[in-house]
Amino acid sequence: MIRLDATAPGFPDAFTALVNARREADDDVARNVTHIIRRVRDEGDAALADLTRLFDKHELDTTGWAIDRAECLAAWEGLPDDLRAALELAAERIAVYHAKQRPEDRDEIDAQGVRLGARWSAVDAAGIYVPGGRAAYPSSVLMNAIPAKAAGVRRLVMVTPTPNGEVNPLVLAAAHIAGVDELWRVGGAQAIAALAYGTQRIAPVDVVTGPGNAWVAEAKRQLYGVVGIDMVAGPSEIVVVADGRNDPEWIAADLLSQAEHDPTSQSILFTDDAAFADAVAAAVEAQIPQLATAATARTSWDANGAIVLVPSLSDAIPLVDRLAPEHLELACDDAEALFAQVRHAGSVFLGRHTPEAVGDYVAGPNHVLPTGRRARFASGLSVLDFMKRTSFLALDPAGLAAIGPAAVALANAEGLPAHAKSVALRLGKG
């Protein structure tokens, strides 16, 4: 774990190294993913069967390619009451939040008498990827499927790896409550390729969303353009800005909530209180051995964790903006004032009683967020990722007379006489 002091002489270079630290896929991953994509494109289901046998250790022809709705319903009905209630609460809150994201169509006539506007429509089919290797995430099912349904997607396809042919019942239950139409037992880069190109069994989709490992992220990057994607997601990250009036145990747990995701996850604390920094560091060390995910959390914290001492919490915000973190907690008295200064973050959690973990499950906003400093230009998953906008125009003779001559002039200036003529003829100036 790195300890930095913003007042130290070497801090600018040390912090720049922290910002630029690379935690994502290497060139070998990119080459291997390229090979997998080509195999799926050329061989279809045969490649999926072979790659599933290699990576997930089961035969799709034996365990079954698809999981039907009846099995999902059975998983839902077999849940303990508390888990069913938790999923229902999460699904309801996510649905309400995302329903309000649906954009409105525009249709207006401007001062020149030109009718112009835009119409929003959902894509025909969307694919969602749900991890199933290191852990199973029913929350990811809800966070991807519910916005797609809110957008109006007609065919929603889910893919998830099933190591040794086994699938978590919670994932199936979440697929049921979220309204997934198709569920396939394939994962990894090969699943993304199948969604993009289609195979003999799996019809292609228009958009692919959802988190995954480095291979999945690389496949989405390489296939963008063949299919739409939400984002290229990297390792999880959290930044906490906290004063000394917090309970260090709380903040330590918040930092570890991301460290336990993956050895490449990153957790960073900014504080203006040196004694509090020491207390949080000690609390992290005490909590790690208590976790079932201790090995992962230990590797992540040791390799990528950091505590940064700043003169004041306001001094932390420009540094936070340079990191553009996936998750940002502002655990202090006047969180709103600091939030007003923040420009780059995927999602912000305000106040001492708003842990990032609640946003992963039941708060409502999406937990699929930009990582790796991409919050500088990208946003979290939303209804808009499953929709597209079609603009339209309508001119009558008066409207064309008002703006057409300018179009003719510009077309001629660009050396495109057919463009100019198509307008000029309608103006009677052919």
C-alpha distance (Angstrom), angle and dihedral (degrees) to the residues before:
residue distance angle dihedral
M1 . . .
I2 3.82 . .
R3 3.81 121.6 .
L4 3.81 115.8 -160.8
D5 3.80 133.2 178.1
A6 3.80 115.7 -154.6
T7 3.82 90.4 -149.1
A8 3.82 94.7 54.9
P9 3.84 118.0 107.1
G10 3.78 95.2 -119.9
F11 3.81 96.1 44.8
P12 3.85 99.3 105.8
D13 3.80 93.1 57.7
A14 3.80 93.5 40.5
F15 3.79 92.7 50.8
T16 3.81 92.0 46.1
A17 3.81 87.9 54.9
L18 3.82 89.2 51.4
V19 3.81 91.6 50.3
N20 3.79 93.3 47.9
A21 3.79 97.2 43.2
R22 3.79 107.5 130.8
R23 3.81 116.2 -134.4
E24 3.78 101.2 159.6
A25 3.80 139.8 93.1
D26 3.78 120.9 -45.8
D27 3.79 130.5 -139.1
D28 3.80 92.7 -91.8
V29 3.81 90.4 59.9
A30 3.80 90.4 50.8
R31 3.81 92.5 51.3
N32 3.78 93.6 46.8
V33 3.80 92.2 48.0
T34 3.79 90.8 50.9
H35 3.80 89.1 54.9
I36 3.82 92.4 48.4
I37 3.79 92.7 49.2
R38 3.80 91.7 51.6
R39 3.79 91.4 49.7
V40 3.80 93.2 51.9
R41 3.80 92.1 45.0
D42 3.81 92.2 50.6
E43 3.82 102.6 32.7
G44 3.82 103.9 28.3
D45 3.79 115.6 -173.4
A46 3.82 93.2 7.8
A47 3.80 89.9 61.8
L48 3.81 91.9 46.4
A49 3.79 91.3 51.9
D50 3.80 93.1 48.1
L51 3.81 95.0 45.5
T52 3.81 92.2 46.3
R53 3.79 89.1 52.2
L54 3.81 89.5 50.4
F55 3.81 100.1 44.3
D56 3.81 106.1 23.9
K57 3.81 99.0 31.3
H58 3.79 100.6 -130.4
E59 3.80 139.8 98.4
L60 3.78 113.3 -114.3
D61 3.80 90.7 -154.8
T62 3.82 88.0 59.3
T63 3.80 103.8 36.8
G64 3.80 92.8 36.2
W65 3.78 131.4 -105.8
A66 3.79 97.4 -122.6
I67 3.79 133.8 38.0
D68 3.79 109.9 -141.8
R69 3.79 128.3 -137.8
A70 3.78 92.1 -108.0
E71 3.80 90.7 62.6
C72 3.80 90.1 49.1
L73 3.80 90.7 49.8
A74 3.80 90.7 49.3
A75 3.81 90.1 51.6
W76 3.80 89.7 50.8
E77 3.77 93.4 49.4
G78 3.80 91.1 47.0
L79 3.79 95.6 56.6
P80 3.79 120.7 110.6
D81 3.78 111.3 -103.2
D82 3.82 94.1 -109.9
L83 3.80 93.7 54.2
R84 3.80 92.5 45.7
A85 3.80 89.7 51.1
A86 3.81 90.9 48.1
L87 3.81 92.5 51.8
E88 3.80 91.1 46.5
L89 3.80 91.5 51.7
A90 3.79 92.3 47.5
A91 3.82 93.2 46.6
E92 3.80 92.4 48.6
R93 3.79 94.4 49.6
I94 3.81 93.3 44.9
A95 3.82 91.0 48.7
V96 3.82 94.1 49.9
Y97 3.79 92.8 47.7
H98 3.80 95.2 48.0
A99 3.81 96.0 42.5
K100 3.80 87.0 66.2
Q101 3.82 90.1 58.0
R102 3.80 94.5 68.2
P103 3.81 107.0 117.6
E104 3.78 123.7 -131.5
D105 3.80 123.6 -118.9
R106 3.81 118.2 -115.5
D107 3.79 125.8 -139.0
E108 3.80 119.5 162.6
I109 3.80 144.2 141.8
D110 3.79 116.4 -128.1
A111 3.82 131.3 -148.4
Q112 3.82 92.4 -83.2
G113 3.80 91.9 54.6
V114 3.81 94.0 -105.8
R115 3.78 117.0 144.6
L116 3.78 111.4 -142.0
G117 3.75 138.2 158.4
A118 3.79 148.1 121.3
R119 3.77 135.9 -101.1
W120 3.79 123.4 -153.2
S121 3.80 122.2 -146.8
A122 3.79 135.8 170.7
V123 3.79 123.3 -112.5
D124 3.79 113.6 -103.3
A125 3.81 96.3 -121.0
A126 3.79 135.2 13.6
G127 3.78 131.8 -171.0
I128 3.79 123.7 -150.7
Y129 3.78 124.4 -161.9
V130 3.80 117.9 -147.5
P131 3.82 118.6 -171.3
G132 3.76 116.8 -123.1
G133 3.79 105.4 166.2
R134 3.83 115.3 78.7
A135 3.81 90.7 15.5
A136 3.79 141.2 -10.5
Y137 3.79 118.3 -113.6
P138 3.81 118.4 -162.2
S139 3.80 86.7 170.5
S140 3.81 89.0 64.9
V141 3.79 89.6 55.2
L142 3.80 90.6 56.2
M143 3.80 95.2 42.2
N144 3.81 92.7 53.6
A145 3.78 104.0 32.3
I146 3.81 100.1 44.5
P147 3.84 95.9 55.8
A148 3.81 88.7 48.4
K149 3.79 90.7 53.4
A150 3.81 90.6 45.6
A151 3.79 88.4 54.4
G152 3.81 91.0 53.5
V153 3.81 100.4 -109.6
R154 3.80 108.1 173.2
R155 3.82 99.6 -157.7
L156 3.79 118.9 36.8
V157 3.80 116.6 -174.2
M158 3.79 124.3 -170.1
V159 3.80 126.1 -163.2
T160 3.78 124.4 -171.4
P161 3.79 133.8 165.4
T162 3.80 115.4 -114.8
P163 3.83 108.3 -161.4
N164 3.80 109.4 -146.6
G165 3.80 87.0 0.0
E166 3.79 93.6 -69.8
V167 3.79 124.6 131.6
N168 3.78 128.5 -169.8
P169 3.85 111.3 -110.1
L170 3.82 89.4 -141.0
V171 3.79 89.7 61.4
L172 3.79 90.8 51.4
A173 3.80 91.2 47.0
A174 3.80 90.6 51.1
A175 3.81 90.2 49.8
H176 3.79 88.1 54.0
I177 3.79 96.8 50.7
A178 3.82 91.9 42.5
G179 3.81 93.7 53.1
V180 3.82 100.6 -118.4
D181 3.82 110.2 -179.3
E182 3.83 100.6 -159.7
L183 3.80 130.7 20.8
W184 3.82 121.8 -168.9
R185 3.83 129.2 -169.2
V186 3.80 95.7 -132.0
G187 3.78 129.8 107.0
G188 3.77 144.2 167.6
A189 3.77 127.4 49.2
Q190 3.81 89.1 -38.3
A191 3.82 90.9 63.3
I192 3.81 91.8 53.1
A193 3.81 89.9 49.5
A194 3.81 90.8 49.7
L195 3.80 91.1 52.6
A196 3.80 91.6 47.8
Y197 3.82 100.7 44.9
G198 3.77 101.7 19.4
T199 3.80 125.4 -134.3
Q200 3.78 134.9 -138.3
R201 3.82 90.1 -79.0
I202 3.80 104.4 25.5
A203 3.81 117.5 60.6
P204 3.84 114.9 -144.7
V205 3.79 122.9 -101.1
D206 3.80 133.5 -147.3
V207 3.82 100.6 -130.0
V208 3.80 133.2 26.2
T209 3.81 121.6 -160.4
G210 3.77 138.4 168.0
P211 3.80 140.9 81.4
G212 3.78 126.6 -81.2
N213 3.79 144.3 150.6
A214 3.81 126.1 -65.9
W215 3.81 91.5 -79.7
V216 3.78 92.9 53.0
A217 3.80 92.1 46.7
E218 3.80 91.0 49.7
A219 3.80 91.9 48.6
K220 3.80 90.6 53.0
R221 3.80 90.1 49.4
Q222 3.80 93.1 50.7
L223 3.81 94.6 44.3
Y224 3.80 97.1 47.9
G225 3.78 105.2 122.0
V226 3.80 93.2 33.3
V227 3.79 85.1 62.3
G228 3.79 133.7 3.3
I229 3.80 118.3 -105.8
D230 3.78 135.7 -165.2
M231 3.82 97.0 -134.4
V232 3.79 143.5 -49.8
A233 3.78 100.8 -96.8
G234 3.78 122.5 -159.0
P235 3.81 133.8 -175.2
S236 3.82 117.3 -34.1
E237 3.80 119.6 -98.2
I238 3.79 140.1 -175.1
V239 3.79 132.3 -169.8
V240 3.80 119.0 -165.1
V241 3.81 122.1 -165.5
A242 3.80 106.4 -165.1
D243 3.78 139.6 163.2
G244 3.79 126.6 -143.0
R245 3.79 93.7 -96.5
N246 3.81 91.1 77.2
D247 3.76 124.5 96.5
P248 3.84 103.5 -104.4
E249 3.82 89.7 -145.0
W250 3.81 90.1 60.7
I251 3.78 93.8 49.8
A252 3.79 92.8 45.2
A253 3.80 89.5 53.7
D254 3.81 90.3 49.3
L255 3.81 91.2 53.3
L256 3.79 91.8 48.2
S257 3.81 91.7 48.3
Q258 3.79 87.3 77.6
A259 3.80 98.7 30.0
E260 3.81 89.5 63.1
H261 3.81 92.0 59.0
D262 3.78 97.6 73.6
P263 3.83 141.1 -20.8
T264 3.81 88.0 -109.0
S265 3.83 95.3 52.7
Q266 3.81 117.9 115.6
S267 3.81 130.8 -139.9
I268 3.80 121.9 -175.7
L269 3.81 131.3 -179.7
F270 3.81 124.3 -160.5
T271 3.79 115.5 -167.6
D272 3.79 138.9 158.3
D273 3.82 93.3 -146.7
A274 3.81 118.3 81.1
A275 3.80 94.1 -166.6
F276 3.80 90.4 51.3
A277 3.82 89.8 49.9
D278 3.80 89.1 55.1
A279 3.80 91.3 47.6
V280 3.81 92.5 51.3
A281 3.81 91.7 47.8
A282 3.80 89.5 51.6
A283 3.81 91.7 47.2
V284 3.80 91.1 51.7
E285 3.79 90.4 52.6
A286 3.79 90.6 49.3
Q287 3.81 95.0 47.2
I288 3.81 100.2 45.8
P289 3.84 96.0 71.9
Q290 3.81 89.4 51.3
L291 3.81 93.1 60.1
A292 3.79 125.5 94.1
T293 3.81 83.0 -143.7
A294 3.81 92.7 52.3
A295 3.81 96.9 127.1
T296 3.80 92.8 53.6
A297 3.80 94.3 41.9
R298 3.81 91.8 48.3
T299 3.80 93.4 52.3
S300 3.80 92.3 45.9
W301 3.81 95.0 47.3
D302 3.79 94.6 45.1
A303 3.81 94.7 45.9
N304 3.80 103.0 34.8
G305 3.80 109.8 12.1
A306 3.81 121.2 111.1
I307 3.79 141.0 179.8
V308 3.80 115.9 -158.0
L309 3.80 121.3 -166.3
V310 3.83 113.1 -150.7
P311 3.84 131.4 -177.0
S312 3.82 90.7 -120.4
L313 3.79 136.2 -3.6
S314 3.81 89.8 -109.8
D315 3.80 87.6 60.8
A316 3.80 88.2 59.7
I317 3.80 95.9 61.3
P318 3.84 98.7 73.9
L319 3.80 87.3 49.4
V320 3.79 91.1 49.1
D321 3.80 89.6 51.7
R322 3.79 89.7 55.1
L323 3.80 89.5 54.6
A324 3.85 92.1 44.1
P325 3.81 89.1 -161.9
E326 3.77 128.5 -152.8
H327 3.83 91.1 -129.1
L328 3.80 126.8 23.4
E329 3.80 124.1 -173.1
L330 3.80 118.8 -165.7
A331 3.81 102.3 -164.2
C332 3.78 103.4 176.6
D333 3.80 143.0 97.0
D334 3.80 97.8 -90.2
A335 3.78 102.7 33.2
E336 3.81 92.2 152.3
A337 3.81 91.9 61.3
L338 3.80 91.6 52.0
F339 3.81 91.6 44.1
A340 3.80 89.2 56.9
Q341 3.81 88.3 60.9
V342 3.82 96.3 48.4
R343 3.80 116.2 102.4
H344 3.79 105.4 167.3
A345 3.81 124.5 44.1
G346 3.79 134.7 112.6
S347 3.80 95.2 -135.4
V348 3.82 131.0 -7.2
F349 3.81 126.8 -147.3
L350 3.80 113.8 -156.9
G351 3.79 125.1 -150.0
R352 3.78 138.5 2.5
H353 3.81 94.8 -71.5
T354 3.81 97.3 52.8
P355 3.81 107.7 85.8
E356 3.79 116.3 -175.6
A357 3.79 89.9 -123.2
V358 3.82 92.1 70.2
G359 3.81 87.5 59.6
D360 3.79 90.3 55.6
Y361 3.77 91.1 64.1
V362 3.77 125.9 11.4
A363 3.81 113.2 5.4
G364 3.83 96.9 90.6
P365 3.83 108.3 -122.4
N366 3.78 114.4 102.3
H367 3.78 121.2 -90.0
V368 3.82 94.5 -155.5
L369 3.80 97.8 98.3
P370 3.81 139.8 163.8
T371 3.80 115.2 -90.1
G372 3.79 135.7 -175.5
R373 3.86 94.5 49.9
R374 3.83 90.7 -55.9
A375 3.81 90.5 126.1
R376 3.82 83.6 84.3
F377 3.82 87.5 77.6
A378 3.81 108.6 4.2
S379 3.80 138.2 68.7
G380 3.77 135.9 -149.8
L381 3.79 122.1 -85.8
S382 3.80 113.2 -72.0
V383 3.78 143.4 162.6
L384 3.81 87.7 -86.8
D385 3.82 90.7 67.6
F386 3.81 87.5 68.3
M387 3.80 96.3 45.3
K388 3.79 139.3 66.0
R389 3.77 133.3 -156.9
T390 3.80 123.9 -127.6
S391 3.79 115.7 -164.3
F392 3.81 122.1 -152.3
L393 3.81 139.8 -169.0
A394 3.80 135.0 -165.2
L395 3.82 123.3 -173.5
D396 3.77 130.0 -176.9
P397 3.85 121.3 -160.1
A398 3.79 92.0 -86.6
G399 3.81 93.1 50.0
L400 3.79 91.9 48.1
A401 3.80 90.4 48.5
A402 3.81 89.6 53.1
I403 3.80 98.8 52.7
G404 3.83 105.2 12.5
P405 3.83 98.3 85.1
A406 3.80 90.3 58.9
A407 3.81 89.9 52.2
V408 3.82 90.0 51.6
A409 3.79 91.3 50.9
L410 3.78 93.6 49.2
A411 3.80 93.5 45.8
N412 3.81 91.3 52.1
A413 3.81 90.5 47.3
E414 3.82 89.5 54.1
G415 3.81 91.7 49.9
L416 3.80 95.1 -113.6
P417 3.82 104.8 129.3
A418 3.82 95.9 171.0
H419 3.78 89.3 57.6
A420 3.78 89.7 51.6
K421 3.81 93.6 45.8
S422 3.83 94.1 51.0
V423 3.81 87.8 61.1
A424 3.80 99.3 34.6
L425 3.81 93.7 54.3
R426 3.79 89.9 57.8
L427 3.81 89.0 50.2
G428 3.79 90.4 53.7
K429 3.81 91.3 -112.6
G430 3.78 99.8 109.5
